[in-house]
Amino acid sequence: MDKKLFVVLVCFFAAVLMGCSTLSGNSGTSAKSAFLEPQSVVKFSDVPVPAGFSLDYKDSYSFESSGVRVGVLRYTGKATTDQVINFYKEQMPMYNWRLLNVVEFGDSLLNFDRDTETCIVRLLPKGNNIILGITLGPKSQAVRKAEKSAK
């Protein structure tokens, strides 16, 4: 066999074998991974949403003016309730949100707050999907005054 032909065949098979290993569809993380990653584009930059969750525009509303933000956002995606709860427990403190409590009974509710705002994350299992509701709004003046006097 000619040396040039041999080199060409070796290069061809090496390229085919390397190409096949990337065609398996596995990008290094399993779809059933225990951890969820945040999306890069979200409605509010300091309220993360798990990657793969889609915003339901017709059932969502947000308003922002003069530092006041209000939103009722609804997302749908594939994950377990535990994965989404753990996602918010890990991610929200990175944006200066403080976890107040978690209520789990059918639906799951996670309540967060910070200086002037509250955020409620509601999880509703629906078949293989999770319907994720995020409600964001300002704290009432009475709550903010009570917190200031307690400090």
C-alpha positions as CSV (number, residue, x, y, z in Angstrom):
1,M,0.0,0.0,0.0
2,D,1.2,3.5,-0.8
3,K,2.4,5.5,2.2
4,K,0.3,8.5,1.2
5,L,-2.8,6.5,0.9
6,F,-2.1,4.9,4.2
7,V,-1.7,8.3,5.9
8,V,-4.9,9.6,4.3
9,L,-6.8,6.5,5.5
10,V,-5.5,6.8,9.0
11,C,-6.4,10.5,9.1
12,F,-9.9,9.8,7.7
13,F,-10.6,7.1,10.3
14,A,-9.3,9.2,13.1
15,A,-11.6,12.1,12.1
16,V,-14.6,9.7,11.8
17,L,-14.0,8.2,15.2
18,M,-13.6,11.6,16.9
19,G,-16.7,12.9,15.1
20,C,-18.7,9.9,16.3
21,S,-17.9,10.6,19.9
22,T,-19.4,14.0,19.7
23,L,-22.6,12.9,17.9
24,S,-23.9,10.9,20.9
25,G,-25.9,14.0,22.1
26,N,-24.2,13.9,25.5
27,S,-22.8,17.4,26.1
28,G,-21.1,16.3,29.3
29,T,-24.1,16.7,31.6
30,S,-27.0,14.3,31.9
31,A,-30.6,15.4,31.4
32,K,-31.3,13.8,34.7
33,S,-28.5,15.7,36.5
34,A,-29.3,16.5,40.1
35,F,-28.4,20.2,39.5
36,L,-30.0,22.8,37.3
37,E,-28.3,25.7,35.7
38,P,-29.7,29.2,35.5
39,Q,-30.8,30.7,32.2
40,S,-28.8,33.6,30.8
41,V,-31.8,35.7,29.8
42,V,-34.5,36.4,32.5
43,K,-37.2,38.9,33.0
44,F,-35.6,40.3,36.2
45,S,-31.8,40.1,36.3
46,D,-31.7,39.2,40.0
47,V,-34.4,36.5,40.0
48,P,-32.9,33.4,38.3
49,V,-34.8,30.8,36.3
50,P,-33.6,27.3,35.6
51,A,-32.3,26.7,32.1
52,G,-34.8,24.9,29.9
53,F,-37.9,26.6,31.4
54,S,-40.0,28.6,29.0
55,L,-41.9,31.8,29.9
56,D,-45.6,31.7,29.3
57,Y,-46.1,35.2,28.0
58,K,-49.9,35.1,28.0
59,D,-50.0,34.2,31.8
60,S,-47.2,36.6,32.8
61,Y,-47.0,40.2,33.7
62,S,-44.2,42.5,34.8
63,F,-43.8,46.2,35.6
64,E,-40.8,48.3,36.6
65,S,-40.8,52.0,37.2
66,S,-38.8,54.3,39.6
67,G,-37.2,51.4,41.4
68,V,-40.5,49.6,42.0
69,R,-40.9,46.2,40.5
70,V,-43.9,44.0,40.2
71,G,-44.2,40.7,38.4
72,V,-46.2,37.6,38.1
73,L,-44.3,35.3,35.8
74,R,-45.2,31.8,34.8
75,Y,-42.7,29.3,33.4
76,T,-42.9,25.6,32.4
77,G,-40.1,23.1,32.2
78,K,-38.9,19.6,32.9
79,A,-37.3,18.9,36.3
80,T,-38.2,17.4,39.6
81,T,-39.6,19.5,42.4
82,D,-36.5,18.7,44.5
83,Q,-34.2,20.0,41.7
84,V,-36.1,23.2,41.4
85,I,-36.3,23.8,45.2
86,N,-32.5,23.1,45.5
87,F,-31.9,25.5,42.6
88,Y,-33.7,28.3,44.3
89,K,-32.1,27.6,47.7
90,E,-28.7,27.8,46.1
91,Q,-29.2,30.6,43.5
92,M,-31.4,33.2,45.4
93,P,-28.8,34.0,48.1
94,M,-26.3,34.9,45.3
95,Y,-28.7,37.7,44.4
96,N,-29.1,38.9,48.1
97,W,-32.4,37.1,48.6
98,R,-33.0,35.6,52.0
99,L,-35.0,32.4,52.3
100,L,-37.9,32.9,54.8
101,N,-39.5,29.5,54.6
102,V,-40.4,26.5,52.4
103,V,-43.9,25.1,52.4
104,E,-44.4,21.7,50.7
105,F,-47.8,20.1,50.4
106,G,-48.8,19.2,46.9
107,D,-47.6,22.5,45.5
108,S,-44.4,23.9,46.9
109,L,-43.8,27.5,48.0
110,L,-40.5,29.2,48.7
111,N,-40.7,32.7,50.2
112,F,-37.8,35.1,49.9
113,D,-37.2,38.7,50.9
114,R,-34.7,41.4,51.0
115,D,-34.6,45.1,51.9
116,T,-37.6,46.4,50.0
117,E,-39.0,43.4,48.1
118,T,-40.5,40.0,48.5
119,C,-40.4,37.1,46.0
120,I,-42.6,34.0,46.1
121,V,-41.6,30.9,44.1
122,R,-44.5,28.4,43.5
123,L,-43.9,25.0,42.1
124,L,-46.8,23.0,40.7
125,P,-46.0,19.5,39.4
126,K,-47.9,18.8,36.2
127,G,-47.1,15.3,34.7
128,N,-43.4,15.3,33.8
129,N,-43.3,19.1,33.9
130,I,-43.1,21.7,36.6
131,I,-45.2,24.9,36.3
132,L,-43.1,27.6,38.0
133,G,-44.7,30.8,39.2
134,I,-42.6,33.7,40.4
135,T,-44.3,36.6,42.1
136,L,-42.2,39.7,42.8
137,G,-43.3,42.9,44.6
138,P,-42.4,45.6,47.1
139,K,-42.8,45.0,50.8
140,S,-45.5,46.9,52.5
141,Q,-44.5,50.1,54.3
142,A,-45.6,48.6,57.7
143,V,-43.3,45.6,57.3
144,R,-40.3,47.8,56.3
145,K,-40.9,50.2,59.3
146,A,-41.1,47.2,61.6
147,E,-37.9,45.7,60.3
148,K,-36.1,49.1,60.7
149,S,-37.2,49.5,64.3
150,A,-36.1,46.0,65.1
151,K,-32.5,46.7,63.9
